[in-house]
Amino acid sequence: MDTNTTIDIATSIPLEVAAETTSAVSLYISAAIVFVLLLLSGFFSGSETAMTAASRARLHGWEKEGNKRAGLVNRIREKKERLIGALLLGNNLVNICASALATSVLIGIFGEAGVVYATLAMTLLVLIFSEVLPKTYALHNADKMAVAIAPLINVVVIVFAPVAGAVNWIVRMTLKLFGTDLSLVSKSNHMEVLRGVIELHGGDDNDASEAQEQRAMLRSILDLQDVDVEEVMTHRKYVAMIDANDPIEKIIDDVLNSPYTRLPVFKDDTDNIIGVLHAKALLRDMRIEADGHTKLTIDELAATPWFVPESTTLVDQLQEFRNRREHFAVVVDEYGSFMGIITLEDILEEIVGEIDDEHDETVTGVKKLKSGAYMIDGDVTIRDLKREFEWNLPDDEDYSTLAGLIIHEAQTIPDKGQSFIFYDFQFDIAKRHRNQLLKIKVKPPQA
């Protein structure tokens, strides 16, 4: 063998070994880089979920308690488009880099088939470890994770702000070409969100009834602004009143026999309310008279009535009760006619439910039948039925009672024995007196 040939072979062997070693090291480095990129992808994916799913109310509460990171999360989320743009930009950047690097390495090993292997491998790795896993964790630990990563996310948003801003501008212009102007899209109604949260509130099988009561109470608080006093007032037909023309002895008997401490006083006509008589004032006058002092008249005993329009909302009326330190008002319509009375207790009962004392007469007007239907008085309000049974019946300014609902929907005053089906409920007229529906049999959908 030629001496030169021998030398060439001896030299080529170490070179091949060195090349293989270099290739192996390059492979390990590439795999490590792909691993790091996948971790970064998982970080961006989980961060997006945590920052968007974190409870705004809870973070606001933490911020009030002095948690600075919670305040940082709230400030970052004020510009949600910039936040999402930066996170998506970082996520796509690392995903594309990882896929390109993995494809390059596998092509070097397997040739053209490496493209297929790289696609399958990276799809599984990205899907499992960079998308599903971090998003699942972030979804179940959104608040804590958002607070923990807030400083890093703030840096990412600042670094990517120029590019994210340009991307958002392109997106807005593109959508505008298709007739969608994001600047005209109204923001979400916080009241609607709050109502949705209330409806989602529930308990386990042991406290389902308690959860129902809590939902009803929270709904009522939100509805105070939308409910007028005429919907919860005691109608004039059921108001116990004092005739100022009656002799004082009869007035005393009427007050003592009444379960109420405040009674409207009228003169000549029930629409002519001249005052409100408090039982304590009458008793005080009786004591004075017993001591031989001058006898007072009913006009002097009665306090000046406070008239409120029937269109006043409950929240306004509640505020006025607090400002005036009064518990009783006379409700009138636009013509000044007496419609009924509204008390502080009426408004409180609208929030917390019925408040019965030792003088209250418990008359609900609702009786459940063995068939699952209900026999209900016509003057029972829709709001009371919705509170008690969570029935899906509509509220309308044209009516407030069950009888009003039926007359409104039927566009006539039904006769006894007639049946109607509205909103999947069956209504059977059980008793009618003149133009008034007294008893109605109601069969709800679940019955």
Buried (B, 14 or more C-beta within 10 A) or exposed (E): EEEEEEEEEEEEEEEEEEEEEEEEEEBEEBEEBBEEBBBBBBBBBBBBBBBBBBEEEEBBEBBEEEBEBBBBBBEBBEBEBBBBBBBBBBBEBBBEBBBBBBBEBBBEEEEEEBEEBBBEBBEEBBEEBBBEBBBEBBBEBBBEBBBBBBEEBBEBBEEBBEBBBEBBEEEBEEEEEEEEEEEEEEEEEEEEEEBEEBEEEEEEEEEEEEEBBBBBBBBBEEBBEEBBBBBBBBBBEEBBBBBBEBEBEEBBEBBEEBEBBBBBBBBEEBEEBBBBBBBEBBEEBEEEEEEEEEEBEBEEBBBEBBEBBBEBBBBBBBEBBEEEEBBBBBBBEEEEEBBBBBBBBBBEBBBEBEEEEEEEEEEEBBEEEEEEBBBBBBBBBBBBBBBBBEBEBEBEEEBBBBBBBBBEBBEEBBEEEBEBEBEEBBBBBBBBEEEEBBBBBBBBEEE
